[in-house]
């Protein structure tokens, strides 16, 4: 395959993967927001208040180096998907990773995405919140591959070696989110 064709093919797969990931987030957020809209606002505020305290506690534990065990499937996407062709693989992988709950979840902060989409009680706000997650997660893999190809360095190794930094960063975000949610909910 000619170099330009290989580049276009890689780019096409990356775009399909990213759009699939964003679509999964938007679909999940829309459904959760609609479901949350069926729940009375007072109840959503009460649940949000309790979860704000949980976020503050979990964020604090993570910030001080105590790993909070996360309920999750903790699995990779199936290797057999690779054999279905690059575009079908990109679609399936993007959908699963954009949804998030059916794969490995690395940080407690992720739980704020579906919970927030549900507690917003709005399909539009749920779609925006969860869709942003899906888009960012979908953009991460192509970005890592692009950096790896251009710099000839193993970015994935660097990410693994800096996991503690990422954990602290997301713990701070979770703690901040918990405090803001507590203020908004009126605790």
Secondary structure by P-SEA (a helix, b strand, c coil): ccaaaaaaaaaaaaaaaaaaaaaaaaaaaaaaaaaaaaccaaaaaaaaaaaaaaaaaaaaaaaacccccccccccccccccccccaaaaaaaaaaaaaacccccccccccccaaaaaaaaccaaaaaaaaaaaaaaaaaaaaaaaaaaaaacccaaaaaaaaaaaaaaaaaaaaaaaaaaaaaaacc
